[in-house]
Structures are given as structure tokens and as C-alpha cells.
Amino acid sequence: MSQGDSSAAPALFLTGLSVRNVMAVRAIELRFDPKGGLVVIGGENAQGKSSFLRGLEMAVEGAAGMPAKALRSGAEKGHARAELSDRNGTLRYIAERVVTPNGGTALRVTDADGNRTASPQALMTGFLSAIGFDPLEFARMAQEDPKRAAETLRKLAGLDFSDLEATYNEATEARKLAKRDHDTAERQLAGLPKPVANTPLPDVEVSVADLTAALEAAQAEERRREAITEAALECVADATEAEEAWRRAQREVEEAQARLKKAREVLDVATEARGLAQAQAAEVAALPPVDVDGIRRQLAASDETNRLIRERRAYLAKRDEAAALAKRIEAEQRRIEDAREAKRKRIAEAQYPIEGLGFDELGNVTLNGLPFESASDAERVRTSIAIGMALNPTLRCIVIRRGANDLDKHAIESLRALAKDREFLVLAERVGDGEEVSVVIEAGEVIDDRRGKGALADG
């Protein structure tokens, strides 16, 4: 993200800051180049460095930038005045915060023509981002709360993973449930007896009721046939006896004419019955044999057959269930991989405020492919400053107070180049008056403004 990347609002530059009778400051007024640069405010402790920078926060941040006791001891009134100009140095706004001994405070914002703004604090607040005047907050955040740091960077890069995270979480939960059900099905399958190999079985269970009915019908048919056969035998015996009687009657015809006649009648009837009985016996003999014993054997074996059929049905059903669950696990895994790939693609295509910045697959911030917290102090500071700049596209000024003392010479020079390249004013507070210091403050006043001298000419 270069200096040309900004929001729709015109960029504003701090070109002047005047602080009088605020905390440890007596009277300090500095002018700044609208093209930006690094200005290191140096001096010993309790000399007014922090108070001067606090004055800028009072003029712009509002209540959040007000110290508990803003007015310098013994003073009747204090003020912090910030001049905001455009890129060409043309004045656009003057923001002035006034404080009184009783703790009263008021903010007044006027435009270049001297017209007062109806809602001064709302105007100033609109110029700031969430990080505001503490850009190193991102570096601390990355160490103390990596998730929050990653969220800040995602918003800055315009990355929204909510849909992918919803898909990822949904698929992960679905896969978890499918895996649980699959494991249960596998355990249940292992506990079921496997179908006996090479044993042909019907697809449905044998009906015991049908076999019982068939047995009863076969037994009834067997009894019917036995009765017919017995009756036929009796008829045959009767006919034979009648025939013998007829022969005796013939021999005794002279003696028993009347009995002969009666016997003849009986013979005729018996002969007719014998014919019928023989025909029925022949018809019964032609019928297939009744396998009563076979049906008894089937009935005895039906329980075992049905048990095997039930076992095979249960095994196959559980096997199919386990296979379906395995496919479901594969499908959910594919959804997870698709969400991961889409997330990787978005991360790769996003625009970041500094080269090498990005995310890993878990959403943690990385720098040059490594975890952000493993980067050097200079790299983390430079990255944090670049993010602070990207988050402050309107008011192109950031302040470094905490942590500036930890910056080595290399980090200072890297920060100076970054500020110049992106046309940002970076105000850094540092204890001491080493060669990297731009302005030295002592007893609430400037005692040495080194800008324009030697190596600090561009700051």
C-alpha cells in the first residue's frame, strides 16, 4: 500500500503544534513539513516530552487524550493547538483545546477562513483509526493477543473469512459427527457374526406359520388317503366274502333258494362298491407321496435358517451404514479442504501495508512466511508503524511514545525512510539527546532544534 492509497477523505498533515502550560510543558511550538518525516523528541525524564505529545492527543483525540491533570501547576490557562494542512501545506483546520484550573476544557475547531465547526470532536474523531496515536500497539497486540492482531490486519486488508469459517466449522462438526457414527457402526459391525461362507440362504425368512399349516394339511391328506385305502380294502374283503357265499349258495341252491336271491343282491351291490373302491385306490396310488417327514425336518430347521438370514441382513445393513458414513466423512473433508484453499487464495490475493505481511493457515499474522512474533524488533516495529499509517489515511501523523527507547539505530533509520517514503509525520519520544534526536526538550521548553542540521536535515 503506497502513499497514494487513502480513503475518500482528503489527506491532512500536521504542520504546526503549539502547547502551552500543559502538564510539564511551559511553552513549545514546532512546525512540521507537510511531506512528512521522522521527528524524534528527546530529553531526560520529566522534562516535557510526553506532555508535548499529549498536547497533540488533547487537541485531536478528545476525552480519550485528556490527562487527569492537564493544566501545568501554577498556570491560569493552558492550551494545545494543532494546525492541519493539505499536501501542499495550505492550512485547512486549526484544532485548539483550552484547559482551566477548575478542570474545565473546551475544544474549538476552525477552518482556514476562521469559521467554527459545529461538531468539532466528531470531525476530529473521524480523522482517526482504532489504533489512533499508538501505532506500536499492533506489535504488542501480536504478542499479547494474536487473534486480535490478525483481526485488525484482516480488516485493513479487506479480508472477510466469515463465510469460509462458517463452512469450515460446519463441515468440521459434520465430519466429527460422521466419524463418531462411523466408529460406532464399525464397533457394532465387529460385534455381529459374519454370514457363513458358501451357505445358500433365501432372501427372506422362512415362514414358520406357513410350514405349520402345510404340515397340518399334509397330515390331514395322509389321514384321508389312509381312510380311502382302508375302506377300499374292506370293500374288496366284503366282495370276496360275498363271492364265496355265492358259491356256497350255488351248491346249496336247492336248499336255500331264498338265501341265494338275497346273496345275489348283496353280490351286485358289493361288486359295484368294489369297482369304485378299486378305482379310488388306483387314483390314490397315482398321487405323489406325501413328504410329512421332510416338512417336519424343514420346520425343525426353520429357526436356524431364519437366524442365519437375520444375521446376514444385520451384517449387510451395518456394512452399508459404515460405508455411507465413510463417504460422508470424505465429503466433509473435501469441504474443509475447499474452505482452506479459498482462505489461502484470499490471503494470497489481499493487499497489505508492507511487503511480506500475511497470514498462515490458522489465521495468525506472519512476516516473510514466519510467525510475526519471531521477527526482529526492527521488523515488528516497522510493520506495526506501516499498519498504523494504513489505518490513519486521513490524518497522516502518528505518535510513538511507549517503546521508542527500544529502537536501535537501524530501526530508527528504517523508520525515518518509511515516514519519508509514505509522506507521514512520525513523532517519536526518546529519553536522552543522542544523535538520532531531532528536538531536545528541557524544563518544558525546546533547547535544541536540530532539524535542518546535518544528517537530520530530512526529518
SELOPA-463575 format. One line per field, with one value per residue (C-alpha): residue number from 0; z, x, y; residue in three letters. Coordinates in steps of 0.001 Angstrom, whole numbers. Example, Ala and Ser with C-alpha at 12.3 -4.5 7.8 and 13.67 -1.06 7.14 Angstrom:
SELOPA-463575
n = (0/1)
pz = (7800/7140)
px = (12300/13670)
py = (-4500/-1060)
res = (ala/ser)
//
This chain:
SELOPA-463575
n = (0/1/2/3/4/5/6/7/8/9/10/11/12/13/14/15/16/17/18/19/20/21/22/23/24/25/26/27/28/29/30/31/32/33/34/35/36/37/38/39/40/41/42/43/44/45/46/47/48/49/50/51/52/53/54/55/56/57/58/59/60/61/62/63/64/65/66/67/68/69/70/71/72/73/74/75/76/77/78/79/80/81/82/83/84/85/86/87/88/89/90/91/92/93/94/95/96/97/98/99/100/101/102/103/104/105/106/107/108/109/110/111/112/113/114/115/116/117/118/119/120/121/122/123/124/125/126/127/128/129/130/131/132/133/134/135/136/137/138/139/140/141/142/143/144/145/146/147/148/149/150/151/152/153/154/155/156/157/158/159/160/161/162/163/164/165/166/167/168/169/170/171/172/173/174/175/176/177/178/179/180/181/182/183/184/185/186/187/188/189/190/191/192/193/194/195/196/197/198/199/200/201/202/203/204/205/206/207/208/209/210/211/212/213/214/215/216/217/218/219/220/221/222/223/224/225/226/227/228/229/230/231/232/233/234/235/236/237/238/239/240/241/242/243/244/245/246/247/248/249/250/251/252/253/254/255/256/257/258/259/260/261/262/263/264/265/266/267/268/269/270/271/272/273/274/275/276/277/278/279/280/281/282/283/284/285/286/287/288/289/290/291/292/293/294/295/296/297/298/299/300/301/302/303/304/305/306/307/308/309/310/311/312/313/314/315/316/317/318/319/320/321/322/323/324/325/326/327/328/329/330/331/332/333/334/335/336/337/338/339/340/341/342/343/344/345/346/347/348/349/350/351/352/353/354/355/356/357/358/359/360/361/362/363/364/365/366/367/368/369/370/371/372/373/374/375/376/377/378/379/380/381/382/383/384/385/386/387/388/389/390/391/392/393/394/395/396/397/398/399/400/401/402/403/404/405/406/407/408/409/410/411/412/413/414/415/416/417/418/419/420/421/422/423/424/425/426/427/428/429/430/431/432/433/434/435/436/437/438/439/440/441/442/443/444/445/446/447/448/449/450/451/452/453/454/455/456/457/458)
pz = (0/-1168/-210/-2902/-1141/1020/1870/53/2522/1555/3464/6277/7606/10973/10051/13420/17101/19924/23555/26476/30218/29746/32364/32294/29213/29638/26007/22966/19356/16440/12699/10526/6851/5172/3232/6482/8013/11384/14278/17439/20568/23087/26564/30065/32052/33389/31091/28994/26078/26890/27850/24448/22583/24949/23792/20261/21622/23618/20502/18336/20386/22813/26201/25474/25140/28222/31229/34742/35486/32251/33462/34466/38158/38875/35407/34878/31483/29123/25507/22862/19270/16187/12640/9937/6291/2920/957/-357/3115/2755/6140/6423/10132/13475/16464/19861/23291/26237/29883/33058/36749/37754/35294/32582/28972/25571/22000/19185/15538/12833/9113/7030/6855/10630/10623/13677/13248/14860/15992/16462/18284/15753/12988/14740/15697/12063/11199/13470/13323/16075/16735/16871/18259/19373/16237/18204/19756/16856/17721/21374/20290/18085/21176/23765/21678/18286/17345/17814/15811/12995/13021/12769/9790/8107/8329/6941/4016/3392/4148/5320/6234/7957/5172/4945/8721/8870/6163/7868/11291/9839/7872/10824/13125/10484/9955/13726/13992/10963/12414/15718/13970/11713/14683/16415/13288/12930/16566/16132/12862/14588/17215/14655/13436/9826/7302/6916/3719/900/2642/253/2022/797/844/3294/6485/6350/7491/10455/10263/6591/7361/10289/8088/5372/7947/9182/5614/4747/7861/7006/3429/4769/7031/4167/1910/4650/5222/1490/1245/4345/3046/-318/1366/3383/214/-1505/1508/1547/-2175/-1753/1123/-881/-3802/-1539/-113/-3629/-4472/-1333/-2181/-5633/-4093/-1736/-4259/-3813/-109/138/-2881/-904/562/-2919/-4148/-1227/-1660/-5318/-4429/-1900/-4501/-7032/-4526/-3295/-6836/-7694/-4491/-5237/-8620/-7101/-4317/-6750/-8909/-5874/-4685/-8128/-8099/-4642/-5704/-8614/-6333/-5356/-1908/985/2498/6060/7439/5085/6267/9852/9099/7446/10418/12804/10731/10192/13397/12446/8858/9981/12499/9735/7473/10233/10983/7314/6923/10054/8931/5410/6722/9188/6491/4170/7001/7733/4023/3763/6819/5361/2192/4336/6152/2790/1590/4732/4462/905/2134/4772/2196/-198/2574/3459/-189/-629/2522/1287/-2037/-396/1846/-1153/-3209/-420/-377/2754/4027/3887/1714/3261/5665/5631/7459/7960/7545/11170/10650/12630/11385/9562/8225/5320/5913/9594/12745/13342/16931/15718/13600/14844/16919/13979/11608/14050/14737/11031/10256/13137/12023/8444/9708/11839/8740/6704/9432/9506/5847/6640/9448/8316/11666/14236/17627/19183/22929/24608/23102/21159/23564/22432/18805/17764/15181/12343/13387/13652/10136/8751/10396/9019/5477/5863/7081/4218/1587/2666/3456/7084/10072/12785/16206/18474/22134/23299/26536/26058/23411/21158/17530/16434/18393/16293/19054/22642/25382/28836/31628/29386/26541/23367/23968/20701/17369/15217/12169/9059/10541/9020/8951/10352/7507/6065/9439)
px = (0/1703/1194/-1454/-3701/-6117/-9753/-12155/-11453/-8555/-5330/-4439/-944/138/2131/2150/1774/1754/1446/1474/1068/47/1414/5240/5287/5855/5679/6668/5806/7085/6470/6462/6968/3649/5650/6194/9292/10540/10892/12437/11608/14424/15386/15637/12692/10077/11253/8065/8498/5403/3458/4149/2952/-1/-949/-1470/-3697/-5695/-6302/-7382/-8456/-10818/-11656/-9550/-6451/-7058/-4757/-6194/-4475/-3831/-3038/549/911/511/-792/-4119/-4871/-3359/-3882/-2863/-3155/-2763/-2635/-3775/-2904/-3250/-423/698/917/-2290/-3999/-7328/-8163/-6970/-7905/-7352/-8019/-8213/-7977/-8714/-7708/-11084/-10667/-12806/-11887/-13216/-12313/-12623/-12049/-11981/-11413/-8983/-11467/-11926/-15359/-16021/-17107/-20446/-19286/-15529/-14924/-16910/-14796/-11515/-12597/-13410/-9765/-8524/-8492/-8873/-5092/-5013/-1802/-173/915/3216/51/-74/3357/2307/-1042/638/2497/-265/-3400/-2517/-6153/-6978/-3885/-4900/-8426/-7020/-4875/-7756/-9954/-7140/-6577/-10329/-10357/-13599/-13390/-16791/-18360/-15348/-15101/-18827/-18345/-15166/-16846/-19992/-18020/-15702/-18676/-20414/-17222/-16877/-20438/-19973/-16685/-18410/-21283/-18812/-16748/-19933/-21070/-17638/-17705/-21234/-20219/-17262/-19658/-22004/-21475/-20330/-22510/-21444/-19464/-20771/-24136/-27031/-29849/-33123/-33512/-36434/-37004/-38854/-42478/-42983/-46748/-46806/-44769/-47052/-50147/-48512/-47731/-51327/-52653/-50257/-51256/-54946/-54318/-52410/-55305/-57790/-55802/-55410/-59183/-59886/-57369/-58771/-62326/-61249/-59607/-62731/-64824/-62514/-62736/-66508/-66722/-64516/-66594/-69796/-68299/-67547/-71029/-72442/-70528/-71832/-75277/-74985/-74113/-76980/-79401/-81919/-81794/-81575/-83236/-84347/-80906/-79346/-81502/-80517/-76870/-77147/-78435/-75655/-73143/-74300/-74022/-70621/-69332/-70280/-68684/-65576/-65201/-65490/-63098/-60520/-60764/-60261/-57360/-55706/-56254/-54670/-51754/-51077/-50732/-47181/-46119/-46724/-43362/-44526/-41090/-39495/-41839/-41098/-37379/-37914/-39922/-37212/-34531/-36513/-35280/-31630/-32262/-34097/-31339/-28735/-30893/-31342/-27627/-26742/-29309/-27973/-24355/-25002/-27067/-24333/-21680/-23644/-24126/-20386/-19606/-22088/-20578/-17094/-18263/-19817/-16504/-14726/-17277/-16926/-13128/-13375/-15497/-12869/-10071/-12075/-12608/-8899/-7915/-10328/-8910/-5334/-6305/-7881/-4851/-2517/-4520/-5002/-3147/-1071/516/4016/5655/5912/2975/259/-1411/-771/-3467/-4529/-5128/-2094/-104/3133/6034/8020/6330/7338/5264/5143/6371/9567/10544/13215/12280/13068/10895/7975/8230/8447/5470/3438/4201/3173/-119/-647/-82/-2523/-5135/-4697/-5152/-6744/-4663/-1183/509/1305/2965/5329/5716/5966/8680/10565/13513/13893/14530/18158/19932/18943/15283/15388/16804/14312/11501/12861/12884/9387/7984/9595/8544/4900/4743/3783/4792/6088/6676/8741/9599/13027/14959/18322/19771/21680/22456/19120/17166/15635/14381/15659/13269/14321/12233/9177/10862/12848/16557/17819/16020/18439/16241/17901/21311/23455/22000/18682/18024/15252/13494)
py = (0/3214/6807/7101/4604/6550/6877/9150/11999/14354/13718/16116/16806/18204/21321/23035/22108/24630/23505/25940/25280/21638/19243/19722/21977/25705/26727/24678/25383/23325/23458/20345/19580/18535/15923/14063/12582/11362/13814/12336/14315/13788/14858/13498/12172/14631/17443/17733/15292/13255/16387/17965/14871/14600/18079/16724/13979/16530/18611/15674/12653/14395/12892/9784/12016/14164/13533/13551/16880/18709/22246/22998/23735/27466/28350/30109/28614/26127/25210/22711/23928/21745/23075/20651/21371/19708/18083/21460/22988/25040/25399/23565/23315/24629/22481/24093/22581/25004/23877/25878/25464/24009/21165/22716/22070/23013/22127/24617/23758/26413/26143/28163/31058/31184/29541/27384/23782/22906/19426/19762/16493/14456/15994/15209/11704/10989/11554/8732/4954/2383/2365/6162/7646/4396/2508/194/-1180/-3665/-5089/-5519/-6876/-9506/-10793/-10498/-11117/-12675/-13208/-9531/-8526/-10874/-9437/-5881/-6855/-8708/-5611/-3483/-5887/-6161/-9875/-11454/-15145/-15343/-17441/-19751/-20099/-20944/-23598/-24865/-25082/-26680/-29258/-29937/-30557/-32701/-34691/-35114/-36451/-38705/-40015/-40736/-42568/-44387/-45591/-46741/-48594/-50227/-51366/-52741/-54442/-56109/-57499/-59083/-62685/-62781/-64688/-68335/-68716/-70991/-71426/-70634/-68883/-67378/-63592/-63710/-65671/-68990/-68661/-70991/-70390/-71444/-74573/-75441/-75021/-77140/-79851/-79892/-80031/-82887/-84824/-84378/-85534/-88528/-89490/-89058/-91326/-93940/-93912/-94357/-97171/-98905/-98572/-99974/-102949/-103571/-103442/-105887/-108224/-107925/-108693/-111727/-112992/-112412/-114318/-117250/-117097/-117057/-120210/-121892/-120693/-122247/-125590/-125210/-123679/-126392/-125920/-122122/-120507/-117560/-117027/-117272/-114485/-112305/-113150/-112243/-108866/-108383/-109531/-106994/-104211/-105348/-105798/-102224/-100942/-102934/-101284/-97865/-98768/-100149/-97028/-94828/-96949/-96681/-92911/-92635/-94834/-92469/-89453/-88324/-89427/-87026/-85934/-85490/-86252/-83694/-80970/-81938/-81566/-78151/-76960/-78125/-76345/-73113/-71447/-71936/-70814/-67708/-66904/-67055/-64869/-62260/-62263/-61794/-58978/-57187/-57563/-56246/-53315/-52309/-52718/-50409/-47893/-47847/-47381/-44485/-42822/-43211/-41423/-38708/-38212/-37900/-35324/-33197/-33433/-32123/-29199/-28420/-28537/-26333/-23752/-23855/-23415/-20476/-18888/-19368/-17795/-14748/-14307/-14570/-12052/-9477/-6157/-5500/-2296/-3789/-6443/-9898/-9425/-12075/-14952/-18631/-21305/-20870/-17151/-15970/-12975/-13825/-11787/-13232/-16575/-16802/-16106/-12360/-12698/-14381/-11338/-8964/-5932/-3646/-5683/-5792/-2055/-1188/-3426/-2025/1540/709/-689/2388/4522/2441/2810/6585/7553/10933/12436/11418/11697/9052/9275/6719/7052/3671/1512/4206/3849/223/1163/756/2881/579/661/4462/4819/2300/4239/7528/6093/4687/8018/9902/7371/7413/11129/10555/12613/10276/11846/9608/10211/9077/9521/11274/13566/11174/11859/10378/13036/15848/18193/18329/19470/20577/22104/22270/24167/23435/23928/22456/22022/20062/19691/21006/20264/17536/14044/15255/17665/15470/14952)
res = (met/ser/gln/gly/asp/ser/ser/ala/ala/pro/ala/leu/phe/leu/thr/gly/leu/ser/val/arg/asn/val/met/ala/val/arg/ala/ile/glu/leu/arg/phe/asp/pro/lys/gly/gly/leu/val/val/ile/gly/gly/glu/asn/ala/gln/gly/lys/ser/ser/phe/leu/arg/gly/leu/glu/met/ala/val/glu/gly/ala/ala/gly/met/pro/ala/lys/ala/leu/arg/ser/gly/ala/glu/lys/gly/his/ala/arg/ala/glu/leu/ser/asp/arg/asn/gly/thr/leu/arg/tyr/ile/ala/glu/arg/val/val/thr/pro/asn/gly/gly/thr/ala/leu/arg/val/thr/asp/ala/asp/gly/asn/arg/thr/ala/ser/pro/gln/ala/leu/met/thr/gly/phe/leu/ser/ala/ile/gly/phe/asp/pro/leu/glu/phe/ala/arg/met/ala/gln/glu/asp/pro/lys/arg/ala/ala/glu/thr/leu/arg/lys/leu/ala/gly/leu/asp/phe/ser/asp/leu/glu/ala/thr/tyr/asn/glu/ala/thr/glu/ala/arg/lys/leu/ala/lys/arg/asp/his/asp/thr/ala/glu/arg/gln/leu/ala/gly/leu/pro/lys/pro/val/ala/asn/thr/pro/leu/pro/asp/val/glu/val/ser/val/ala/asp/leu/thr/ala/ala/leu/glu/ala/ala/gln/ala/glu/glu/arg/arg/arg/glu/ala/ile/thr/glu/ala/ala/leu/glu/cys/val/ala/asp/ala/thr/glu/ala/glu/glu/ala/trp/arg/arg/ala/gln/arg/glu/val/glu/glu/ala/gln/ala/arg/leu/lys/lys/ala/arg/glu/val/leu/asp/val/ala/thr/glu/ala/arg/gly/leu/ala/gln/ala/gln/ala/ala/glu/val/ala/ala/leu/pro/pro/val/asp/val/asp/gly/ile/arg/arg/gln/leu/ala/ala/ser/asp/glu/thr/asn/arg/leu/ile/arg/glu/arg/arg/ala/tyr/leu/ala/lys/arg/asp/glu/ala/ala/ala/leu/ala/lys/arg/ile/glu/ala/glu/gln/arg/arg/ile/glu/asp/ala/arg/glu/ala/lys/arg/lys/arg/ile/ala/glu/ala/gln/tyr/pro/ile/glu/gly/leu/gly/phe/asp/glu/leu/gly/asn/val/thr/leu/asn/gly/leu/pro/phe/glu/ser/ala/ser/asp/ala/glu/arg/val/arg/thr/ser/ile/ala/ile/gly/met/ala/leu/asn/pro/thr/leu/arg/cys/ile/val/ile/arg/arg/gly/ala/asn/asp/leu/asp/lys/his/ala/ile/glu/ser/leu/arg/ala/leu/ala/lys/asp/arg/glu/phe/leu/val/leu/ala/glu/arg/val/gly/asp/gly/glu/glu/val/ser/val/val/ile/glu/ala/gly/glu/val/ile/asp/asp/arg/arg/gly/lys/gly/ala/leu/ala/asp/gly)
//
